[in-house]
Amino acid sequence: MMDSVIDSRPQLADPAAVARLYGEPLFSLPQDLYIPPDALEVFLETFEGPLDLLLYLIRKQNFNVLDIPMAQVTEQYLSYVEQIRNQNLELAGEYLLMAAMLIEIKSRMLLPVKKTDTGEEPEDPRAELVRRLLEYERMKLAAQKLDALPRIGRDFLPARALMDLRVERMLPEVSAADLRDAWRDILRRARLNAHHRITRESLSVREHMTLILRRLSNVRFMEFSQLFMERVEQGEPAAIIVVHFLAMLELARESLLEITQAEAYAPIYVRLSYTAAAA
């Protein structure tokens, strides 16, 4: 599976060629061509370290990583490192260390194989190198998969939007249930202060509408109960208070009077509609 991975590493230069032009070896440089002293540093920096270079040489030639031909790989490795050793010795230091390790393994493989005291076959000198190469290749493939994942700031940007929120305070509406409860409280107080009288009188809703308009003309707001308290305290019968309440409802229906409340469960107020509009 590892052999099928497409390798984008540049091919090693021909030892006899000084450069490659469109894939063809170039054996002599033009007389007017200037090569900067540090130009060869690019060849070494294309690899991420000695293991990367060594793995490239093995995979490029389809060698079995479990059975590395040490002589051939070591020769190619030393040929590559020699190209850059005189240009940047500090950068090539770790590559030279790997070269020494390859030479040591090659030398140990040339020695005759001796069995151990227990009669077992000795460990292959390439075993430690193979383990490091396989571990490095697994990490490298994992890093390539991680790098291929979409990355914020590189492959996409987070969506952003400005929200212009305007919050307006909405006054609670006076429901029929609130008005009913307030009216029941008025009736309860009226019964407590009612006097027993036997009279006959005609009650006019229009007359009480005029009384309410006249009473509210000098104030901006009036509490709902205060609109009836004067008559309740005078002990007027419940019939008059009922007519007074009907007069208030008629004014509200004709949009001459507003019934408001600052918040839920707060006292109910009444006011003239045209006075509020003028304010």
C-alpha atoms as an extended CHARMM CRD file, in Angstrom:
* protein
*
       279  EXT
         1         1  MET       CA              0.0000000000        0.0000000000        0.0000000000  PROA      1               0.0000000000
         2         2  MET       CA              2.9040000000        2.3410000000        0.7760000000  PROA      2               0.0000000000
         3         3  ASP       CA              4.4340000000        1.7250000000       -2.7040000000  PROA      3               0.0000000000
         4         4  SER       CA              1.3320000000        3.1240000000       -4.4100000000  PROA      4               0.0000000000
         5         5  VAL       CA              1.7340000000        6.5700000000       -2.7900000000  PROA      5               0.0000000000
         6         6  ILE       CA              2.5860000000        9.1650000000       -5.4500000000  PROA      6               0.0000000000
         7         7  ASP       CA              5.9190000000       10.7840000000       -4.5560000000  PROA      7               0.0000000000
         8         8  SER       CA              6.4590000000       14.4280000000       -5.4930000000  PROA      8               0.0000000000
         9         9  ARG       CA             10.1300000000       14.5520000000       -4.4310000000  PROA      9               0.0000000000
        10        10  PRO       CA             12.5770000000       15.7850000000       -7.1120000000  PROA      10              0.0000000000
        11        11  GLN       CA             14.6860000000       13.0640000000       -8.6720000000  PROA      11              0.0000000000
        12        12  LEU       CA             18.3200000000       12.8540000000       -7.6660000000  PROA      12              0.0000000000
        13        13  ALA       CA             20.6860000000       14.5270000000      -10.0500000000  PROA      13              0.0000000000
        14        14  ASP       CA             22.8320000000       12.3510000000      -12.2850000000  PROA      14              0.0000000000
        15        15  PRO       CA             26.3180000000       12.1230000000      -10.6620000000  PROA      15              0.0000000000
        16        16  ALA       CA             27.9070000000       13.0900000000      -13.9840000000  PROA      16              0.0000000000
        17        17  ALA       CA             25.4590000000       15.8970000000      -14.7350000000  PROA      17              0.0000000000
        18        18  VAL       CA             25.7160000000       19.3600000000      -13.2100000000  PROA      18              0.0000000000
        19        19  ALA       CA             21.9550000000       20.0350000000      -13.5070000000  PROA      19              0.0000000000
        20        20  ARG       CA             18.7190000000       18.9270000000      -15.1720000000  PROA      20              0.0000000000
        21        21  LEU       CA             16.7920000000       21.0040000000      -17.7020000000  PROA      21              0.0000000000
        22        22  TYR       CA             13.1880000000       19.8590000000      -18.3930000000  PROA      22              0.0000000000
        23        23  GLY       CA             14.1350000000       16.4030000000      -17.1170000000  PROA      23              0.0000000000
        24        24  GLU       CA             17.2260000000       16.0630000000      -19.3420000000  PROA      24              0.0000000000
        25        25  PRO       CA             20.7460000000       15.9870000000      -17.7660000000  PROA      25              0.0000000000
        26        26  LEU       CA             22.9880000000       18.9910000000      -18.4210000000  PROA      26              0.0000000000
        27        27  PHE       CA             26.7090000000       18.0670000000      -18.4580000000  PROA      27              0.0000000000
        28        28  SER       CA             28.1630000000       21.5680000000      -18.8870000000  PROA      28              0.0000000000
        29        29  LEU       CA             27.0850000000       24.9770000000      -17.6940000000  PROA      29              0.0000000000
        30        30  PRO       CA             26.6610000000       27.9630000000      -20.0270000000  PROA      30              0.0000000000
        31        31  GLN       CA             29.5990000000       30.3280000000      -19.8270000000  PROA      31              0.0000000000
        32        32  ASP       CA             27.4130000000       33.3330000000      -18.9530000000  PROA      32              0.0000000000
        33        33  LEU       CA             25.3910000000       31.4920000000      -16.2630000000  PROA      33              0.0000000000
        34        34  TYR       CA             25.9440000000       32.6540000000      -12.6880000000  PROA      34              0.0000000000
        35        35  ILE       CA             25.1560000000       30.2130000000       -9.8730000000  PROA      35              0.0000000000
        36        36  PRO       CA             24.8890000000       31.7520000000       -6.3680000000  PROA      36              0.0000000000
        37        37  PRO       CA             27.0770000000       30.0830000000       -3.7120000000  PROA      37              0.0000000000
        38        38  ASP       CA             24.0590000000       28.9100000000       -1.7000000000  PROA      38              0.0000000000
        39        39  ALA       CA             22.0930000000       27.5370000000       -4.6540000000  PROA      39              0.0000000000
        40        40  LEU       CA             22.6690000000       23.8890000000       -3.7060000000  PROA      40              0.0000000000
        41        41  GLU       CA             21.0350000000       24.3570000000       -0.2940000000  PROA      41              0.0000000000
        42        42  VAL       CA             17.6580000000       23.8540000000       -1.9630000000  PROA      42              0.0000000000
        43        43  PHE       CA             18.3620000000       20.1820000000       -2.6200000000  PROA      43              0.0000000000
        44        44  LEU       CA             18.7870000000       19.3270000000        1.0530000000  PROA      44              0.0000000000
        45        45  GLU       CA             15.9340000000       21.4790000000        2.3220000000  PROA      45              0.0000000000
        46        46  THR       CA             13.4180000000       19.6040000000        0.1510000000  PROA      46              0.0000000000
        47        47  PHE       CA             13.6160000000       16.7880000000        2.7000000000  PROA      47              0.0000000000
        48        48  GLU       CA             12.5530000000       17.0070000000        6.3210000000  PROA      48              0.0000000000
        49        49  GLY       CA             15.4750000000       15.0150000000        7.7060000000  PROA      49              0.0000000000
        50        50  PRO       CA             17.6790000000       11.9450000000        7.1830000000  PROA      50              0.0000000000
        51        51  LEU       CA             14.8000000000        9.4810000000        7.5740000000  PROA      51              0.0000000000
        52        52  ASP       CA             12.7960000000       11.4020000000        4.9850000000  PROA      52              0.0000000000
        53        53  LEU       CA             15.6560000000       11.2080000000        2.4730000000  PROA      53              0.0000000000
        54        54  LEU       CA             16.3070000000        7.5410000000        3.1970000000  PROA      54              0.0000000000
        55        55  LEU       CA             12.6070000000        6.6530000000        2.8660000000  PROA      55              0.0000000000
        56        56  TYR       CA             12.4850000000        8.5540000000       -0.4200000000  PROA      56              0.0000000000
        57        57  LEU       CA             15.3950000000        6.5260000000       -1.8440000000  PROA      57              0.0000000000
        58        58  ILE       CA             13.7420000000        3.2390000000       -0.8060000000  PROA      58              0.0000000000
        59        59  ARG       CA             10.2650000000        4.0470000000       -2.1060000000  PROA      59              0.0000000000
        60        60  LYS       CA             11.5280000000        5.6230000000       -5.3260000000  PROA      60              0.0000000000
        61        61  GLN       CA             13.2200000000        2.3740000000       -6.3600000000  PROA      61              0.0000000000
        62        62  ASN       CA             10.4600000000        0.1220000000       -4.9550000000  PROA      62              0.0000000000
        63        63  PHE       CA             12.7520000000       -1.5620000000       -2.4640000000  PROA      63              0.0000000000
        64        64  ASN       CA             11.2100000000       -3.6960000000        0.2390000000  PROA      64              0.0000000000
        65        65  VAL       CA             11.6110000000       -1.7410000000        3.4530000000  PROA      65              0.0000000000
        66        66  LEU       CA             11.9070000000       -5.0270000000        5.3600000000  PROA      66              0.0000000000
        67        67  ASP       CA             14.8260000000       -6.1570000000        3.1760000000  PROA      67              0.0000000000
        68        68  ILE       CA             16.8420000000       -3.0260000000        2.3400000000  PROA      68              0.0000000000
        69        69  PRO       CA             19.8290000000       -3.4820000000       -0.0380000000  PROA      69              0.0000000000
        70        70  MET       CA             22.2010000000       -1.5580000000        2.2070000000  PROA      70              0.0000000000
        71        71  ALA       CA             25.0860000000       -1.2750000000       -0.2750000000  PROA      71              0.0000000000
        72        72  GLN       CA             23.0060000000        0.3800000000       -2.9950000000  PROA      72              0.0000000000
        73        73  VAL       CA             21.0130000000        2.6290000000       -0.6760000000  PROA      73              0.0000000000
        74        74  THR       CA             24.1190000000        3.7370000000        1.2360000000  PROA      74              0.0000000000
        75        75  GLU       CA             25.9120000000        4.6150000000       -1.9940000000  PROA      75              0.0000000000
        76        76  GLN       CA             22.9810000000        6.7450000000       -3.2170000000  PROA      76              0.0000000000
        77        77  TYR       CA             22.5820000000        8.3930000000        0.1820000000  PROA      77              0.0000000000
        78        78  LEU       CA             26.2820000000        9.3470000000        0.3700000000  PROA      78              0.0000000000
        79        79  SER       CA             26.1880000000       10.6490000000       -3.1920000000  PROA      79              0.0000000000
        80        80  TYR       CA             23.3380000000       12.9730000000       -2.2930000000  PROA      80              0.0000000000
        81        81  VAL       CA             24.8600000000       14.2270000000        0.9900000000  PROA      81              0.0000000000
        82        82  GLU       CA             28.2230000000       14.8240000000       -0.6950000000  PROA      82              0.0000000000
        83        83  GLN       CA             26.5930000000       17.3670000000       -3.0030000000  PROA      83              0.0000000000
        84        84  ILE       CA             25.6960000000       19.6410000000       -0.1490000000  PROA      84              0.0000000000
        85        85  ARG       CA             28.3280000000       18.8290000000        2.4960000000  PROA      85              0.0000000000
        86        86  ASN       CA             30.6820000000       21.6450000000        1.3970000000  PROA      86              0.0000000000
        87        87  GLN       CA             27.8680000000       24.1800000000        1.1150000000  PROA      87              0.0000000000
        88        88  ASN       CA             26.2520000000       23.9800000000        4.5500000000  PROA      88              0.0000000000
        89        89  LEU       CA             27.9830000000       21.6570000000        6.9750000000  PROA      89              0.0000000000
        90        90  GLU       CA             25.7720000000       22.6840000000        9.9120000000  PROA      90              0.0000000000
        91        91  LEU       CA             22.6100000000       21.7980000000        8.0120000000  PROA      91              0.0000000000
        92        92  ALA       CA             24.0990000000       18.5010000000        6.7710000000  PROA      92              0.0000000000
        93        93  GLY       CA             25.2830000000       17.3710000000       10.2370000000  PROA      93              0.0000000000
        94        94  GLU       CA             22.3430000000       15.1030000000       11.0320000000  PROA      94              0.0000000000
        95        95  TYR       CA             22.4890000000       13.6810000000        7.4990000000  PROA      95              0.0000000000
        96        96  LEU       CA             26.1410000000       12.7730000000        8.0260000000  PROA      96              0.0000000000
        97        97  LEU       CA             25.1830000000       11.0340000000       11.2870000000  PROA      97              0.0000000000
        98        98  MET       CA             22.7030000000        8.8600000000        9.3970000000  PROA      98              0.0000000000
        99        99  ALA       CA             25.3820000000        8.1640000000        6.7730000000  PROA      99              0.0000000000
       100       100  ALA       CA             27.6860000000        6.8560000000        9.5060000000  PROA      100             0.0000000000
       101       101  MET       CA             24.8790000000        4.6150000000       10.7670000000  PROA      101             0.0000000000
       102       102  LEU       CA             24.2990000000        3.2240000000        7.2510000000  PROA      102             0.0000000000
       103       103  ILE       CA             28.0060000000        2.4810000000        6.8340000000  PROA      103             0.0000000000
       104       104  GLU       CA             28.0490000000        0.7070000000       10.2030000000  PROA      104             0.0000000000
       105       105  ILE       CA             25.0660000000       -1.4660000000        9.2450000000  PROA      105             0.0000000000
       106       106  LYS       CA             26.6650000000       -2.2290000000        5.8860000000  PROA      106             0.0000000000
       107       107  SER       CA             29.9060000000       -3.2740000000        7.6130000000  PROA      107             0.0000000000
       108       108  ARG       CA             28.0950000000       -5.5160000000       10.1120000000  PROA      108             0.0000000000
       109       109  MET       CA             26.2790000000       -7.2710000000        7.2830000000  PROA      109             0.0000000000
       110       110  LEU       CA             29.6290000000       -8.0970000000        5.6130000000  PROA      110             0.0000000000
       111       111  LEU       CA             30.8090000000       -9.9620000000        8.7080000000  PROA      111             0.0000000000
       112       112  PRO       CA             30.0830000000      -13.6760000000        8.9740000000  PROA      112             0.0000000000
       113       113  VAL       CA             26.9170000000      -14.5040000000       10.8910000000  PROA      113             0.0000000000
       114       114  LYS       CA             27.5530000000      -16.1240000000       14.2720000000  PROA      114             0.0000000000
       115       115  LYS       CA             24.8940000000      -17.7530000000       16.3740000000  PROA      115             0.0000000000
       116       116  THR       CA             24.3690000000      -16.6600000000       19.9220000000  PROA      116             0.0000000000
       117       117  ASP       CA             25.1940000000      -18.7660000000       22.9620000000  PROA      117             0.0000000000
       118       118  THR       CA             21.5760000000      -19.9840000000       23.0540000000  PROA      118             0.0000000000
       119       119  GLY       CA             21.7690000000      -21.1630000000       19.4520000000  PROA      119             0.0000000000
       120       120  GLU       CA             19.3970000000      -18.4760000000       18.1210000000  PROA      120             0.0000000000
       121       121  GLU       CA             20.0140000000      -16.4520000000       14.9980000000  PROA      121             0.0000000000
       122       122  PRO       CA             21.4220000000      -12.9580000000       15.7620000000  PROA      122             0.0000000000
       123       123  GLU       CA             19.2140000000       -9.9520000000       15.1510000000  PROA      123             0.0000000000
       124       124  ASP       CA             19.3870000000       -8.4230000000       11.6880000000  PROA      124             0.0000000000
       125       125  PRO       CA             21.5780000000       -5.2590000000       11.8110000000  PROA      125             0.0000000000
       126       126  ARG       CA             18.8810000000       -3.4950000000        9.7570000000  PROA      126             0.0000000000
       127       127  ALA       CA             16.0820000000       -4.2060000000       12.2750000000  PROA      127             0.0000000000
       128       128  GLU       CA             16.3650000000       -0.9580000000       14.2510000000  PROA      128             0.0000000000
       129       129  LEU       CA             16.6140000000        1.1160000000       11.0640000000  PROA      129             0.0000000000
       130       130  VAL       CA             13.5640000000       -0.6290000000        9.5820000000  PROA      130             0.0000000000
       131       131  ARG       CA             11.5770000000        0.0330000000       12.7480000000  PROA      131             0.0000000000
       132       132  ARG       CA             12.4440000000        3.7380000000       12.6560000000  PROA      132             0.0000000000
       133       133  LEU       CA             11.5970000000        4.0040000000        8.9520000000  PROA      133             0.0000000000
       134       134  LEU       CA              8.1870000000        2.3300000000        9.3510000000  PROA      134             0.0000000000
       135       135  GLU       CA              7.3440000000        4.5100000000       12.3660000000  PROA      135             0.0000000000
       136       136  TYR       CA              8.4150000000        7.6410000000       10.5160000000  PROA      136             0.0000000000
       137       137  GLU       CA              6.3500000000        6.6790000000        7.4570000000  PROA      137             0.0000000000
       138       138  ARG       CA              3.2340000000        6.1480000000        9.5770000000  PROA      138             0.0000000000
       139       139  MET       CA              3.6650000000        9.5470000000       11.2220000000  PROA      139             0.0000000000
       140       140  LYS       CA              4.3180000000       11.2010000000        7.8640000000  PROA      140             0.0000000000
       141       141  LEU       CA              1.1550000000        9.7590000000        6.2940000000  PROA      141             0.0000000000
       142       142  ALA       CA             -0.8660000000       10.7740000000        9.3540000000  PROA      142             0.0000000000
       143       143  ALA       CA              0.5150000000       14.3080000000        9.0840000000  PROA      143             0.0000000000
       144       144  GLN       CA             -0.4320000000       14.4370000000        5.3910000000  PROA      144             0.0000000000
       145       145  LYS       CA             -3.9830000000       13.3730000000        6.2190000000  PROA      145             0.0000000000
       146       146  LEU       CA             -4.2230000000       16.0260000000        8.9280000000  PROA      146             0.0000000000
       147       147  ASP       CA             -2.8540000000       18.6690000000        6.5760000000  PROA      147             0.0000000000
       148       148  ALA       CA             -5.4520000000       17.6980000000        3.9580000000  PROA      148             0.0000000000
       149       149  LEU       CA             -8.2820000000       18.4570000000        6.3820000000  PROA      149             0.0000000000
       150       150  PRO       CA             -9.9780000000       21.8360000000        5.8810000000  PROA      150             0.0000000000
       151       151  ARG       CA             -8.3140000000       24.4520000000        8.0470000000  PROA      151             0.0000000000
       152       152  ILE       CA             -9.8850000000       27.6670000000        9.2260000000  PROA      152             0.0000000000
       153       153  GLY       CA             -8.1160000000       30.6810000000        7.8080000000  PROA      153             0.0000000000
       154       154  ARG       CA             -6.5580000000       28.6090000000        5.0070000000  PROA      154             0.0000000000
       155       155  ASP       CA             -9.4160000000       26.7560000000        3.3110000000  PROA      155             0.0000000000
       156       156  PHE       CA            -12.4040000000       28.6040000000        4.7140000000  PROA      156             0.0000000000
       157       157  LEU       CA            -13.3070000000       31.5510000000        6.9020000000  PROA      157             0.0000000000
       158       158  PRO       CA            -15.8850000000       31.6350000000        9.7030000000  PROA      158             0.0000000000
       159       159  ALA       CA            -19.1370000000       33.3540000000        8.8230000000  PROA      159             0.0000000000
       160       160  ARG       CA            -19.7270000000       36.6180000000       10.6200000000  PROA      160             0.0000000000
       161       161  ALA       CA            -22.7350000000       38.8960000000       10.7130000000  PROA      161             0.0000000000
       162       162  LEU       CA            -23.6310000000       42.0130000000       12.6420000000  PROA      162             0.0000000000
       163       163  MET       CA            -26.9500000000       42.0070000000       14.4470000000  PROA      163             0.0000000000
       164       164  ASP       CA            -28.7000000000       45.3370000000       14.9620000000  PROA      164             0.0000000000
       165       165  LEU       CA            -31.1620000000       44.5860000000       17.7290000000  PROA      165             0.0000000000
       166       166  ARG       CA            -33.4830000000       47.2420000000       19.0420000000  PROA      166             0.0000000000
       167       167  VAL       CA            -35.4570000000       46.3810000000       22.1410000000  PROA      167             0.0000000000
       168       168  GLU       CA            -38.5960000000       48.3540000000       22.8160000000  PROA      168             0.0000000000
       169       169  ARG       CA            -40.4310000000       48.0050000000       26.0840000000  PROA      169             0.0000000000
       170       170  MET       CA            -44.0010000000       46.9390000000       25.4560000000  PROA      170             0.0000000000
       171       171  LEU       CA            -46.5420000000       47.9000000000       28.0710000000  PROA      171             0.0000000000
       172       172  PRO       CA            -48.7890000000       45.0020000000       29.0520000000  PROA      172             0.0000000000
       173       173  GLU       CA            -52.3220000000       45.1890000000       27.7440000000  PROA      173             0.0000000000
       174       174  VAL       CA            -55.1940000000       45.3680000000       30.2060000000  PROA      174             0.0000000000
       175       175  SER       CA            -57.1010000000       42.1390000000       29.7210000000  PROA      175             0.0000000000
       176       176  ALA       CA            -60.7700000000       41.5890000000       30.3480000000  PROA      176             0.0000000000
       177       177  ALA       CA            -59.8940000000       39.4650000000       33.3740000000  PROA      177             0.0000000000
       178       178  ASP       CA            -57.8690000000       42.3020000000       34.9590000000  PROA      178             0.0000000000
       179       179  LEU       CA            -60.6850000000       44.7600000000       34.3790000000  PROA      179             0.0000000000
       180       180  ARG       CA            -63.1980000000       42.2750000000       35.8010000000  PROA      180             0.0000000000
       181       181  ASP       CA            -61.1820000000       41.7720000000       38.9900000000  PROA      181             0.0000000000
       182       182  ALA       CA            -60.7830000000       45.5140000000       39.4800000000  PROA      182             0.0000000000
       183       183  TRP       CA            -64.5250000000       45.9890000000       38.9730000000  PROA      183             0.0000000000
       184       184  ARG       CA            -65.3270000000       43.2720000000       41.5050000000  PROA      184             0.0000000000
       185       185  ASP       CA            -63.1940000000       45.0900000000       44.0480000000  PROA      185             0.0000000000
       186       186  ILE       CA            -65.1810000000       48.2780000000       43.4400000000  PROA      186             0.0000000000
       187       187  LEU       CA            -68.4800000000       46.4470000000       43.8790000000  PROA      187             0.0000000000
       188       188  ARG       CA            -67.2520000000       44.8710000000       47.1100000000  PROA      188             0.0000000000
       189       189  ARG       CA            -66.3890000000       48.2780000000       48.5430000000  PROA      189             0.0000000000
       190       190  ALA       CA            -69.6940000000       49.7100000000       47.3290000000  PROA      190             0.0000000000
       191       191  ARG       CA            -71.6830000000       47.0510000000       49.1920000000  PROA      191             0.0000000000
       192       192  LEU       CA            -69.7850000000       47.7500000000       52.4100000000  PROA      192             0.0000000000
       193       193  ASN       CA            -70.6230000000       51.4650000000       52.2550000000  PROA      193             0.0000000000
       194       194  ALA       CA            -74.1190000000       51.2690000000       50.7710000000  PROA      194             0.0000000000
       195       195  HSD       CA            -77.0490000000       52.8700000000       52.6780000000  PROA      195             0.0000000000
       196       196  HSD       CA            -80.5460000000       51.5210000000       52.5560000000  PROA      196             0.0000000000
       197       197  ARG       CA            -82.5760000000       54.0380000000       50.5840000000  PROA      197             0.0000000000
       198       198  ILE       CA            -85.7770000000       53.7440000000       48.7140000000  PROA      198             0.0000000000
       199       199  THR       CA            -85.7640000000       56.2820000000       45.9100000000  PROA      199             0.0000000000
       200       200  ARG       CA            -86.7920000000       56.4360000000       42.3550000000  PROA      200             0.0000000000
       201       201  GLU       CA            -84.5570000000       58.1760000000       39.9380000000  PROA      201             0.0000000000
       202       202  SER       CA            -83.6780000000       57.9860000000       36.2810000000  PROA      202             0.0000000000
       203       203  LEU       CA            -80.0580000000       57.1390000000       35.5570000000  PROA      203             0.0000000000
       204       204  SER       CA            -78.4180000000       58.5020000000       32.4180000000  PROA      204             0.0000000000
       205       205  VAL       CA            -75.2340000000       56.9660000000       31.0080000000  PROA      205             0.0000000000
       206       206  ARG       CA            -74.6010000000       60.1090000000       28.9240000000  PROA      206             0.0000000000
       207       207  GLU       CA            -74.7690000000       62.2630000000       32.0280000000  PROA      207             0.0000000000
       208       208  HSD       CA            -72.1870000000       60.1140000000       33.7860000000  PROA      208             0.0000000000
       209       209  MET       CA            -69.9870000000       60.1890000000       30.6540000000  PROA      209             0.0000000000
       210       210  THR       CA            -69.9800000000       63.9630000000       30.9250000000  PROA      210             0.0000000000
       211       211  LEU       CA            -69.1020000000       63.7650000000       34.6210000000  PROA      211             0.0000000000
       212       212  ILE       CA            -66.1420000000       61.4620000000       33.9030000000  PROA      212             0.0000000000
       213       213  LEU       CA            -64.8460000000       63.6720000000       31.0790000000  PROA      213             0.0000000000
       214       214  ARG       CA            -65.1120000000       66.7450000000       33.3150000000  PROA      214             0.0000000000
       215       215  ARG       CA            -63.3130000000       64.9940000000       36.1630000000  PROA      215             0.0000000000
       216       216  LEU       CA            -60.4390000000       63.7560000000       33.9960000000  PROA      216             0.0000000000
       217       217  SER       CA            -59.9650000000       67.0260000000       32.1400000000  PROA      217             0.0000000000
       218       218  ASN       CA            -57.7580000000       68.5020000000       34.8970000000  PROA      218             0.0000000000
       219       219  VAL       CA            -55.5070000000       65.4770000000       35.4800000000  PROA      219             0.0000000000
       220       220  ARG       CA            -53.2070000000       63.3880000000       33.2630000000  PROA      220             0.0000000000
       221       221  PHE       CA            -53.9030000000       60.0610000000       34.9790000000  PROA      221             0.0000000000
       222       222  MET       CA            -56.3510000000       58.8090000000       37.5500000000  PROA      222             0.0000000000
       223       223  GLU       CA            -56.3330000000       55.4350000000       39.2420000000  PROA      223             0.0000000000
       224       224  PHE       CA            -59.2620000000       53.2600000000       38.2630000000  PROA      224             0.0000000000
       225       225  SER       CA            -60.5780000000       52.8510000000       41.8110000000  PROA      225             0.0000000000
       226       226  GLN       CA            -60.2490000000       56.5860000000       42.5080000000  PROA      226             0.0000000000
       227       227  LEU       CA            -62.7390000000       57.2800000000       39.7290000000  PROA      227             0.0000000000
       228       228  PHE       CA            -65.4360000000       55.5640000000       41.8180000000  PROA      228             0.0000000000
       229       229  MET       CA            -64.2510000000       56.1370000000       45.3980000000  PROA      229             0.0000000000
       230       230  GLU       CA            -66.0210000000       59.4860000000       45.7530000000  PROA      230             0.0000000000
       231       231  ARG       CA            -69.3990000000       57.8990000000       45.0760000000  PROA      231             0.0000000000
       232       232  VAL       CA            -68.5870000000       54.8150000000       47.1360000000  PROA      232             0.0000000000
       233       233  GLU       CA            -67.6290000000       56.9550000000       50.1490000000  PROA      233             0.0000000000
       234       234  GLN       CA            -70.8450000000       58.9580000000       49.7740000000  PROA      234             0.0000000000
       235       235  GLY       CA            -72.7850000000       55.7060000000       50.0940000000  PROA      235             0.0000000000
       236       236  GLU       CA            -74.5020000000       55.9430000000       46.7410000000  PROA      236             0.0000000000
       237       237  PRO       CA            -76.3390000000       52.8030000000       45.6470000000  PROA      237             0.0000000000
       238       238  ALA       CA            -74.6920000000       50.2020000000       43.5130000000  PROA      238             0.0000000000
       239       239  ALA       CA            -76.9640000000       51.0830000000       40.5680000000  PROA      239             0.0000000000
       240       240  ILE       CA            -75.3700000000       54.5420000000       40.2450000000  PROA      240             0.0000000000
       241       241  ILE       CA            -71.8900000000       53.0640000000       40.4420000000  PROA      241             0.0000000000
       242       242  VAL       CA            -72.8320000000       50.5340000000       37.7560000000  PROA      242             0.0000000000
       243       243  VAL       CA            -74.0480000000       53.3380000000       35.4910000000  PROA      243             0.0000000000
       244       244  HSD       CA            -70.8200000000       55.2160000000       36.1920000000  PROA      244             0.0000000000
       245       245  PHE       CA            -68.8390000000       52.1070000000       35.1580000000  PROA      245             0.0000000000
       246       246  LEU       CA            -70.9380000000       51.7230000000       31.9910000000  PROA      246             0.0000000000
       247       247  ALA       CA            -70.2550000000       55.3640000000       31.1810000000  PROA      247             0.0000000000
       248       248  MET       CA            -66.5090000000       54.7080000000       31.4730000000  PROA      248             0.0000000000
       249       249  LEU       CA            -66.7560000000       51.6850000000       29.1380000000  PROA      249             0.0000000000
       250       250  GLU       CA            -68.7330000000       53.7270000000       26.6230000000  PROA      250             0.0000000000
       251       251  LEU       CA            -66.0270000000       56.4330000000       26.6280000000  PROA      251             0.0000000000
       252       252  ALA       CA            -63.3850000000       53.7630000000       26.0590000000  PROA      252             0.0000000000
       253       253  ARG       CA            -65.4020000000       52.2830000000       23.1850000000  PROA      253             0.0000000000
       254       254  GLU       CA            -65.6700000000       55.7030000000       21.5400000000  PROA      254             0.0000000000
       255       255  SER       CA            -61.8500000000       56.1650000000       21.9720000000  PROA      255             0.0000000000
       256       256  LEU       CA            -62.3460000000       59.1720000000       24.2520000000  PROA      256             0.0000000000
       257       257  LEU       CA            -60.7860000000       57.4110000000       27.2230000000  PROA      257             0.0000000000
       258       258  GLU       CA            -57.7830000000       55.0620000000       27.5820000000  PROA      258             0.0000000000
       259       259  ILE       CA            -57.3280000000       52.3490000000       30.1760000000  PROA      259             0.0000000000
       260       260  THR       CA            -53.6240000000       51.6470000000       30.8060000000  PROA      260             0.0000000000
       261       261  GLN       CA            -51.3500000000       49.6680000000       33.1100000000  PROA      261             0.0000000000
       262       262  ALA       CA            -47.5900000000       50.1410000000       33.6230000000  PROA      262             0.0000000000
       263       263  GLU       CA            -46.8300000000       46.4270000000       34.1110000000  PROA      263             0.0000000000
       264       264  ALA       CA            -48.5110000000       43.1740000000       35.0180000000  PROA      264             0.0000000000
       265       265  TYR       CA            -50.4300000000       43.2790000000       38.3400000000  PROA      265             0.0000000000
       266       266  ALA       CA            -49.7990000000       47.0230000000       38.6140000000  PROA      266             0.0000000000
       267       267  PRO       CA            -52.6320000000       49.4910000000       39.3700000000  PROA      267             0.0000000000
       268       268  ILE       CA            -54.9620000000       50.3300000000       36.4600000000  PROA      268             0.0000000000
       269       269  TYR       CA            -55.1530000000       53.9630000000       35.3360000000  PROA      269             0.0000000000
       270       270  VAL       CA            -57.5750000000       55.8940000000       33.1150000000  PROA      270             0.0000000000
       271       271  ARG       CA            -56.9060000000       59.0340000000       31.1220000000  PROA      271             0.0000000000
       272       272  LEU       CA            -58.4100000000       61.0880000000       28.3110000000  PROA      272             0.0000000000
       273       273  SER       CA            -57.2430000000       60.0210000000       24.8450000000  PROA      273             0.0000000000
       274       274  TYR       CA            -57.0410000000       63.4990000000       23.3380000000  PROA      274             0.0000000000
       275       275  THR       CA            -55.0220000000       64.7350000000       26.3330000000  PROA      275             0.0000000000
       276       276  ALA       CA            -52.4290000000       61.9800000000       25.7730000000  PROA      276             0.0000000000
       277       277  ALA       CA            -52.2060000000       62.7730000000       22.0770000000  PROA      277             0.0000000000
       278       278  ALA       CA            -51.6600000000       66.4600000000       22.8160000000  PROA      278             0.0000000000
       279       279  ALA       CA            -48.9100000000       65.6170000000       25.3420000000  PROA      279             0.0000000000
